[in-house]
């Protein structure tokens, strides 16, 4: 589906060489205009490429950009184009401007000199819905060109500027434009240099924007002032559904009570007011037990959050107990991630006990949390009694004992009455998933495959007249006949 680099694979070039004469007769003058920059074999390869809707160029040179330009000019129904490390030519920009089939444009490692051409292409194209620019130094001027293009564009719904050195000044430009934008649905500004100033600008944007559904700000440095600005906007905003504030380089004092300016205190207050947000990700934000308690209290009131990611934090038993209390009364949360918190077995037990009384959670991730014999027994009870849970992810750095694996699988198979070999799927060496067609439930035991191989080893069972007559047969296949 994808043609990489300078399209050097022999079979591709051979197919192109066979079609060169036919194409040159059909293309006429249009083909000859590229003769100076494209080899005969590469031009012939255009017929092969034209059958594909998605094309990627990795470390492309000007001649290869000319191939795509010629392909688009020939009327090929190209829907997605991915370019890595190349200079965006004026010729290609003009083709994108008038193209009516391309929907996705993914560009990586671009030079700043390409931004004027990209900006012009976005302004006039009427089919582009997804734009990704990543690992590129856009600078303030590059972001300004892009913001101006968004004013004129009327089709773009997804914009991803990841790891592009976007700072507060650039974010303020984008936020100002998005206050009046009525087409963009998803905005990803992850991996940039956004701090409090950019966060406050985005919060102001949320007060007036009525179309944005997803906002990702992961891997930035937004502090309490920026978070307060965003939450102030969300208290009024009735449209945003997903917010990602993962890995914001927050450093908390877990020994003392939370202060009013703590980011989680601000977020928790917003959750008690907001009535639209459904997905919240706070992965790797240095959250402790007090933060978990604050969020748990908010979720007793909030009835809209369905997805909560608290993975890779520092939540312990006290925080888990607060979350478990919420799980008993909360009727909206469906997906909870507590993975990589290094929870002790006692904390994992509390979670399993709470799930026996919860009737809404569908997916639980406690990967990397400690397990014990008691934990496995509690998980068995969840498998048997819970009617809504679809996925449990356990395992990781801890050692799932042979007893634990055995009792979990036994309980699972007993509940759904399916033989092991018939319903087992091994996705890789460290992941085992058991699931049924009757009920879409899966139990994932990561890093448990070697143990399962030792416990459940297929063997042939010899049946005989003696077995049919209930005289018995051993697992070695030898008849056991009673003497008369």
N, C-alpha and C positions, 0 to 999 in steps of 0.2 A: 504493500500500500504506500510505501514511501520510497523515494529515490534520494539517496544520501550523497553528499559531497559533490564531486564533479562527475558523478554517474559513471564510475569506472568499471562496474561489473561487466564481465565479458558477454554474458547472455543479453544484457540490455543493449550493449553496443552492437552486437551482432544483429539483433532485431531491428535496431535503428538503421544499420547499414543496408539491410535488405529492403527497407522502405524509402531509402533516400531518393531514388529516382522518381518514384511515384509521387512523393510529396512535392518535390521541386517542380514537377509538371503541374500539379494542382495549385501550388502556392504562387508560382510566377514571381512577380516583382516583389511581393512581400517577403519571400524567403531570401531573395538575393540581397535585400537591404541589410541582412545580418551576416553576410558571407565573410565580412572582414573580422568578426569577433568570435564566430562559432565554427568549430570543425564540422566536416561533412557528416561524420558519424554522430556527433552530438545533435545536429539538426535533425537527422533521421530519427533520433530517439524521441522526438516530440510526439510522433504518432503513438508510440508506446505509452508515453506519459498521459496523453489525452484521455485515456480510458480510466484514469484514477481521479477521485474527487479530492484527495488530500496529498499534498506534495511537501516534502521538507528538504531544505538545502543546508547542509552542515559545513561550515567553513567555506562558504561560497566565494567564488571569484567573479569579477564583472562579466565574464563570458557566460557563466552559469545563470546569473541574474537575467542575462539577455535571452537565455533559453526559456525561462519562465515568462518573460515579457512577450516573447514570440508565441508561446503557448496560449497565453491569455488573449492575445490579439487574434489568434486563429479561431476563437470562439469556444474553446474547451470549457466544459461546465465545472470549473474548479471551485470548490466550496471552502477549502481551508489551505492556508499557505504558512509554512513555518520556515523562518530564515535565521540562521545562526552565524554571527560574526561576518558581516558583510556590509558594504556601503550601499545604501538604498539609492538607486539611480533615479534620475528624473524621468527616464523612460518608463520604468516600472511603476512609478507613482502615477503617471498619466493613465496607464492601463488599469490600475486599481480604481482610479477616479470614475472611469466609465464602465467598469465591470459590473454586471448585474447578478452574478452567481456567488461570488466569494462572500462567506459569512464569518470566517474566523481568520485572524491575522496574528501570528505568534512570532515575536522578534526577540532574539537574545544577543547580548554582547554587541550592541549597535554602537557605532561611532556617533558623536554629537552632530557631526555634519549631515547625518541622515534625517534629522528632525524636521527641517523645512519641507522635505519631500513627503515625509510621513504625514505631517500636518495637513498639507494640501490634499493628500489622498483621502484622509478622513473627512475633510470638509465636504467633498463633493460625492463620495461614494454613497449609494442608496441601498446597499444590501448588507453591509458589514454590521454584525451584531456583537462580535466578541473581539476585543483587542488586548493583547498581552505584550508588555515590554518588560523584560527582566534582565538583571545583571548588566545594566547599561547606565552610564553616568549622564542623566538627563540634564543636570544643572538647572538653575533657575530659569534660564532662557528657554531651554527645551520644554520644561513643564508649562511655561507661559504659552508657547506655540500650541501645545496639546490642549490647554484650557480654551484657547481661542477656537480651535477646531471643534471642540465639544459644543460650543455655542451654535455653530452652523449645522452640525451633524444631527440627524433626527432618527437614526436607526440603532445606534449603539446601546446595548443593554448590559454588557458585562465589560468592565475595565479592570485590568490587573497590572499594577506597576510595582513589581516585586524586586527588592534589592536594587533600586535605581537611584540611591542617594537623594531621595526626596526629603527635604527638610521642612521646617515650620513655614518658611516663607512660601515655598512651593505648594504646601498643603493649603495655605490660606487662599492662594489663587484658585485651586481646584474647588475648594469649599464655596467660594464666592460664585463660581459658575454653576455649581450643583444646587444652589439655592433656588434657581429658576429652571433647572433641567427637569424634564418630565418623561425621559425615556430610560435613563440608567437604572438598573435594578440591582446589580451587584458591583461593589467597589472593594478591591483588595489592594491595600497599601502596606503589606507586610514587608518586614526586612529592611526598613528605611531608617531615617534619622529624625523621626517625628517625636517631639516632646510636648510639653504643656501648651505651648502656643498653637501648635497644630491641632491638638485635642480640643481646645476651646473653640477654634474655628469650625471644626467638624460638628461640635455640639450646636453652634449657632446655625449651621446649615440644616441640622435635623429639625429645627423649629419650623422651617418653612418647606422643606422637601417632602413631597407626598408620594414618591415612587420608589425610593431606595428600599430594598428588602434585606440586603445583606451587607454588612460592613466588617471587614477584616483588618485589624491593626496589629497583628501579631509581630513579635520581634522588633518592637520599637522601644522608646524610653518615655512613655507618657506617664507622668506622675499624678499626684492627687489633684492638682489644679486642672490638668487636662481631663482627668476622669470625671471631675465634678462638672466640667463644661459639657461633656458627652452625656452624663446622666441627667443634667438639667434639660438638655434637648430631648432625651428619651421620656422624661416625665410628661412632655407635651406631645411627642411624636406618636402617631397611631398606625404607623406603617412598617417600621423596621422590625424584621423577624429574627435576624441573627446578628450577634455581636461577638467578635473574637478579640479578646485582649490578652492572649497568651504571651508568656515570656516577655514581660515588660521591665525586667531588671529591677523588680521591687525587692527591697531588703527590709524585713520586719523584725522587730524585737518581740520574740515569742514568749518572753518571760513576764512582760507587763501587760496590763489591760489595753485594749484598742483605744486609740484617740479618735476624736471626731473627724480628723483629716485623713484617717486611714482609707485607702482606696476601696477596700471591701466594705467598710461601713457606709461609704457613699453609694456603692453599688447596691447594697442591701436595702437602703432607703428608697432607691429608685425602683427596685423590684416590688416594693409594697404599693407603688403607685401605678407603674406601667402595666398596661393591660393588653399588650400585643406581642412583646418579645417572647420568643419560644426557644431559641438556641443561645446558650451562653457558654463560652469557653474561657476558662481561667487556668489553662495548663501551664505548669512551671512558673508560677507567680509567687513562690515562697510563702504559701499560705500555711498557717498552723491551726491548732485546735480552736482558738478563739475566732479565727476567720470562718471556720466550718460552722461554728455555733451561730455566728451572725447570719450566714447564708441560710442555714437550716431554719432559723426563726422567720426569715423573710419568705421562705417557701411554704410556710404554714399559711401565710396570708395570700401569697401569689398563687394563682390557679392557671397560669398560662405557660410557664416554663416546662418544656417537654424534654429538652436535652441539656445536660449539665456535665461539663468536663472539668474535673478537679484533679486530673492526673499529674503525676510528678511534682507533688508538693510535699509538705511536712506534716500532714494530718495524722494524728494518732488515735488512741482509744477514746479520749474525751470528745474529740471532734466527730468520730464515727457514731458515738452514742447519740449525739444531737441529731445527726443525719438520720439515724434509724428511727428516732422519735418522729421525725417529719415523714418518713416513708410510710408510717402507719396511718397517718391522717391525710397526706397529700394525694390528690386524685388526678394529677395531670402529668407528673414526671414519668417518662417512658424509657429514657436512656441515661444511665448514670455511669460515669467513668471515674474510678478511684485508683486506677492502675499506677504502679511505680511510687506509691506512697510508703512502701515498706511497712505495711501494717502488720502488727503481731497477730498471732492466731486468735487471741481473745477478741480483737477488733473484727476480724473476718467472721468469727462466730456470731457476733452481734448483728452483722449485716444479714447473714443467712437466717437468723431468727426473725428479723424484721420482715424479711421477704415472705415468710410463712403467713403473715397477716396483711401483706400488700397485694392489691388486686389490679394494679395499673402498670408497674414497671415491666418492660419487655426485654431490655438489654442491660446486663450488668458486666462491667469490666473491672476485675480485681487482680489483674495480671501483675505478678511481682509481689503479691501479698502472701504472708506466711499461712501455711495450712497445717492442720494437725488431724489426728484421728477424729476428734470431736467435730472439727470443721467439715470433714468429709461426711460425717453422719448428719450434720445439719444441712449440708448441700443435698444429700439424699432426700431429706424431708421436704426441701424446697422443690426438688424434681417431682416428687410424688404429689405434693399438696397444692403447689402454685399452679394456677390455670392461665396466667397471662405471660409469664416469662418465656422468651424465645431463645435467648442466648446468654450463657454464662461463660466468661473467659477467666480461667484460672491458670496457675502455673508460673513460669518465669524462673527467677533465680532460686526459688525455694525448691525443695526436694519433695515431689509428690510420691509418697510411699506406695509400695505395691498394694498394700491394703487399701489406700485411698483410691487408687485407680480401679481396683476390683469392685469396691462397693459402689462407686459412682456409676460404672458401666452396668453393673448388675441391676441397680435401681432403675436406670434409664431403659434398659432392654425389657425389664419386667413390666414397666409402665406401658410401653408401646408394643410389647410382644413381637419384637423383631430380632432375628438372629444377627449376631455381630458382623459376620463377614458380608452379609447382604446389604447392610446399611452404613458401612464404614467408608469414609473417604479420607485419604491421606493427601493433604495439600502440599506439605513439605516435611522435612525430617523432624520438625519440632511442633507440628500442629495436627492434632487429631480431632475431627468433627464427626459427631454422631447426629444424624437427623432422620426424620421420617417424612414420608409423603402424606401421611394421615394428619399429622400435626406439625407445622413448620417450627420445630424446636431444635436447637443445636446446643450441644455441650462441647466446649472447646478445651482440651487439655493440652496446653502447650508444653513442649519438651518432655512429653510423657511417652513418646513412641517407642524408645528402647525397652521400657518397662513392659509395655503392652505386648511387645514381641515375645518376651519371656513368659508372660502369663498366658496369653491366648495364642497357642501354636496349633495350626490345623493338623488333624490326624484322621486317618481312615478308621472307620468303625466297622468291624466285620459282623455281619448279622447271619444267623444260622437257625436251623430248626430248633436248636436248643434255646436260643433267645426267644423265638416265637412261642415256644412252649413254656416260657417264663422260668427256664432252668438257669438262665444267666449267661453272660459272655463278658470277658474282660476286655480292657482297652487295647491289649496286644493282639487281639484278633483270634486268640486260641479258644477252641470250644471247651466248655466246662460241662461235662456230662456226669450226671449222677450214676453211680453204680447201682445196678438192679440187684 
